[in-house]
Amino acid sequence: MRRVVLVAIVAAGLFGPASHSEAAITVAAGAGDISSSGSGDNQTAALVPSDAQVITMGDNQYPDGCLDAFNANYQNSWGAFKSRTRPAIGNHDSHDTSCSVDGNGYFDYFNGVGSGTCDYTCHAGRRGEGWYSYDVGDWHFIALNSECNGTSYDFCDHTAQLNWLTNDLAANTKVSYWHRPIVAPSSVHSDDEGHFADAYLGGDNVWQKLYDGGVDLVLQGHDHLYARYARYNRAGNNTDPNGIRHFIVGTGGNGNYDVTETKPGQEFAVATLGIMKLTLNPTNYSWQFVNTSNTVLDSGSDSCRSTQLTDTDGDGWPDSAEATIGTNPNMKCGTNAWPADINNDHYADVMDMSKITNWYARQVPPAPARVSIAPSAPDRLIDIFDIAREAGLFAKAC
């Protein structure tokens, strides 16, 4: 079972009646930072497939998570999928005001007014905590509360969440999501405001536990933009080919922030409203970011960490995958060395892309194994996964 940790993101399509044997699960992740009076939440809600399940990455309701505000705004947009939504809580949901103390409006809306006795199967987690997990097919989802961070909106026990996470990771494999990202590419927020990648209160932090626990994918919100990052290391501050891939999807409706900073491993970033769609398979996953014009602005695919084998040359393809593709697993660059460099000119560009598209929808053989570069292990079918992998490396050199 894969582990995906989704932090404070609005996502759609991740849970519900799915069997463990299903080959694929489609998820629409709508990003956090969704609803307020006059926001674009109706536009993003219109993008969510009717059969998709939904997750959110926090700040579901602005400016405060009052129950009457949820009912007046969120309910009329993303509320259409409330029964199939598994949210994460954000700082605006947690604002300490007369109407929403300690996130009570958030818990009242998603779990029921006054609910306080439900266990970790509650749609928003237990009141006063906000962390929980659930399974969807072959994937295990972990929703975390990034407000356990010592700020004025902190209403939860950071140590209790860490202890719970340790036990949950020991029992399952995973994906995770929450609200405050470990890096912030806008000037509005600073890096790691949730203290998930530092030694807040001492000991291992959330990111280290997720890394050691084999988490494949993390989704976050808070910055009102979309950003995709390469896999990150255990320290949560730079890239690692064997690490966790993470995204910021704070594009659910409540305006956009300019992308003003480039963080390590930042592969793509854009300031616009939209949702993220995920397709999750037993050994790999793919994504699309779709704007409110229903245009795909970013897409790609990656393999799960537990399926990663030895990558001797460190080029992102395990030795076993390179054996299938026909490249040299001991050489990172050169003739038939880097799988993305199909024409051997040391670049991933339109010439390589054309070699893949020339064989689109063909099996290997008759298509040459050299153009079957995705997923991992390559499936020997030339399709959108091969094109997306190449596109994700466009203009890169080896």
Backbone hydrogen bonds, N-H to C=O, Kabsch-Sander energy under -0.5 kcal/mol:
donor,donor_aa,acceptor,acceptor_aa,energy
2,R,138,D,-3.0
3,R,174,K,-1.7
4,V,2,R,-0.5
4,V,140,H,-3.0
4,V,174,K,-2.8
4,V,175,V,-1.2
5,V,175,V,-6.3
5,V,176,S,-0.8
5,V,217,L,-2.6
6,L,4,V,-0.6
6,L,142,I,-1.2
6,L,175,V,-0.7
6,L,176,S,-9.9
6,L,177,Y,-0.6
7,V,5,V,-0.6
7,V,176,S,-1.0
7,V,177,Y,-5.0
7,V,219,L,-4.2
8,A,6,L,-0.6
8,A,144,L,-0.5
8,A,177,Y,-0.8
9,I,56,T,-1.4
10,V,56,T,-1.1
10,V,249,V,-0.6
11,A,9,I,-0.9
11,A,29,A,-0.6
11,A,55,I,-7.1
12,A,28,A,-7.2
12,A,54,V,-0.6
12,A,276,M,-0.5
18,A,16,G,-2.1
22,E,19,S,-1.4
25,I,280,L,-2.0
27,V,278,L,-4.9
28,A,12,A,-9.9
28,A,53,Q,-1.1
29,A,11,A,-0.6
29,A,27,V,-0.6
29,A,276,M,-8.2
30,G,28,A,-0.8
30,G,55,I,-0.8
31,A,10,V,-5.6
32,G,249,V,-1.3
33,D,58,G,-2.9
34,I,59,D,-1.8
35,S,60,N,-1.9
39,S,36,S,-1.8
40,G,253,G,-3.2
44,T,40,G,-1.8
45,A,41,D,-2.4
46,A,42,N,-1.5
47,L,44,T,-1.4
48,V,45,A,-1.3
52,A,49,P,-1.5
53,Q,26,T,-0.6
54,V,12,A,-0.9
54,V,84,R,-3.0
55,I,11,A,-9.9
55,I,28,A,-0.6
56,T,10,V,-0.7
56,T,86,R,-1.1
57,M,8,A,-0.9
58,G,88,A,-0.7
62,Y,35,S,-2.8
65,G,92,H,-1.3
66,C,64,D,-1.4
67,L,99,C,-0.5
70,F,66,C,-2.4
71,N,67,L,-2.4
72,A,68,D,-1.7
73,N,69,A,-2.3
74,Y,69,A,-0.6
75,Q,70,F,-3.1
76,N,73,N,-1.1
77,S,74,Y,-1.9
79,G,74,Y,-2.8
80,A,77,S,-1.6
81,F,78,W,-2.0
82,K,79,G,-1.7
84,R,81,F,-1.8
85,T,82,K,-1.5
86,R,54,V,-2.5
94,S,90,G,-1.1
95,H,92,H,-0.7
97,T,95,H,-1.6
97,T,100,S,-0.6
103,G,100,S,-0.7
104,N,101,V,-1.5
107,F,103,G,-2.2
108,D,104,N,-2.9
109,Y,105,G,-2.2
110,F,106,Y,-2.4
111,N,107,F,-2.4
112,G,107,F,-0.8
112,G,108,D,-1.0
115,S,112,G,-2.0
122,C,119,D,-1.9
125,G,122,C,-0.9
126,R,131,W,-0.6
129,E,126,R,-2.3
130,G,126,R,-1.5
132,Y,143,A,-2.0
133,S,120,Y,-0.5
134,Y,141,F,-1.9
136,V,139,W,-3.2
137,G,18,A,-0.8
139,W,136,V,-2.5
140,H,2,R,-3.2
141,F,134,Y,-3.4
142,I,4,V,-1.5
142,I,175,V,-2.1
143,A,132,Y,-2.6
144,L,6,L,-0.6
144,L,142,I,-0.5
144,L,177,Y,-2.4
146,S,89,I,-0.5
146,S,144,L,-0.7
148,C,145,N,-1.0
149,N,147,E,-1.8
154,D,151,T,-1.7
158,H,156,C,-0.8
161,Q,157,D,-2.1
162,L,158,H,-2.3
163,N,159,T,-2.5
164,W,160,A,-2.4
165,L,161,Q,-2.8
166,T,162,L,-2.4
167,N,163,N,-1.8
168,D,164,W,-2.4
169,L,165,L,-2.8
170,A,166,T,-1.5
171,A,167,N,-0.9
172,N,168,D,-1.1
174,K,3,R,-0.9
175,V,3,R,-2.8
175,V,4,V,-3.5
175,V,140,H,-2.2
176,S,4,V,-0.6
176,S,5,V,-3.5
176,S,217,L,-2.5
177,Y,5,V,-0.7
177,Y,6,L,-5.6
177,Y,142,I,-2.2
178,W,7,V,-1.8
178,W,219,L,-1.9
192,D,181,P,-0.8
193,E,181,P,-0.6
193,E,190,S,-0.7
195,H,192,D,-1.7
202,G,199,A,-3.3
207,W,196,F,-3.4
209,K,205,N,-1.9
210,L,206,V,-2.4
211,Y,207,W,-2.7
212,D,208,Q,-2.8
213,G,209,K,-1.9
214,G,211,Y,-1.4
215,V,210,L,-2.4
216,D,3,R,-3.2
216,D,174,K,-1.7
217,L,3,R,-0.7
218,V,245,R,-2.0
219,L,5,V,-1.0
219,L,176,S,-1.8
220,Q,247,F,-1.6
221,G,179,H,-1.8
223,D,221,G,-2.1
225,L,223,D,-2.3
226,Y,270,V,-2.8
227,A,248,I,-2.2
228,R,268,F,-2.9
229,Y,246,H,-2.0
230,A,265,G,-2.3
232,Y,244,I,-2.7
233,N,238,N,-2.8
236,G,233,N,-1.2
240,D,231,R,-2.1
243,G,240,D,-2.6
244,I,232,Y,-1.5
245,R,216,D,-1.6
246,H,229,Y,-0.6
247,F,218,V,-2.0
248,I,227,A,-2.4
249,V,220,Q,-3.5
250,G,223,D,-0.5
250,G,225,L,-2.3
252,G,32,G,-2.1
253,G,33,D,-0.7
254,N,33,D,-2.1
255,G,253,G,-1.4
257,Y,224,H,-2.6
260,T,185,P,-1.7
260,T,258,D,-0.9
261,E,185,P,-2.4
263,K,261,E,-0.6
266,Q,263,K,-2.0
267,E,228,R,-2.5
267,E,265,G,-0.7
268,F,228,R,-1.3
270,V,226,Y,-2.4
272,T,270,V,-0.8
274,G,251,T,-2.3
275,I,290,V,-2.1
276,M,29,A,-5.8
277,K,288,Q,-3.1
278,L,27,V,-5.4
279,T,286,S,-2.5
280,L,25,I,-3.4
280,L,278,L,-0.5
281,N,279,T,-0.5
281,N,284,N,-2.9
285,Y,302,D,-2.7
286,S,279,T,-2.1
287,W,300,G,-2.5
288,Q,277,K,-2.1
289,F,298,D,-2.8
290,V,275,I,-2.7
290,V,288,Q,-0.6
291,N,295,T,-2.3
292,T,273,L,-0.9
294,N,291,N,-2.2
297,L,289,F,-2.7
297,L,295,T,-0.7
298,D,289,F,-1.1
300,G,287,W,-1.7
302,D,285,Y,-2.6
304,C,283,T,-2.7
307,T,304,C,-1.2
308,Q,305,R,-1.6
312,T,310,T,-0.5
313,D,329,P,-0.9
314,G,311,D,-1.1
319,D,310,T,-3.8
322,E,318,P,-2.3
323,A,319,D,-1.7
324,T,320,S,-1.2
325,I,321,A,-2.4
326,G,322,E,-2.7
327,T,322,E,-1.7
328,N,336,N,-2.3
331,M,328,N,-1.3
337,A,334,G,-1.5
338,W,334,G,-0.6
341,D,338,W,-1.7
342,I,340,A,-1.3
344,N,341,D,-1.0
348,A,396,K,-2.5
349,D,347,Y,-0.7
352,D,349,D,-0.6
353,M,349,D,-2.1
354,S,350,V,-2.4
355,K,351,M,-1.2
356,I,352,D,-1.4
357,T,353,M,-2.7
358,N,354,S,-1.9
359,W,356,I,-1.7
360,Y,357,T,-1.5
361,A,382,I,-3.1
362,R,359,W,-1.8
364,V,380,R,-2.2
367,A,363,Q,-2.6
371,V,368,P,-1.8
372,S,369,A,-1.7
373,I,371,V,-1.1
379,D,374,A,-0.9
382,I,362,R,-2.5
383,D,381,L,-0.9
386,D,383,D,-0.7
387,I,383,D,-1.8
388,A,384,I,-2.9
389,R,385,F,-2.0
390,E,386,D,-2.0
391,A,387,I,-2.8
392,G,388,A,-2.2
393,L,390,E,-1.3
394,F,391,A,-1.4
395,A,348,A,-3.1
396,K,393,L,-2.2
398,C,346,H,-1.8
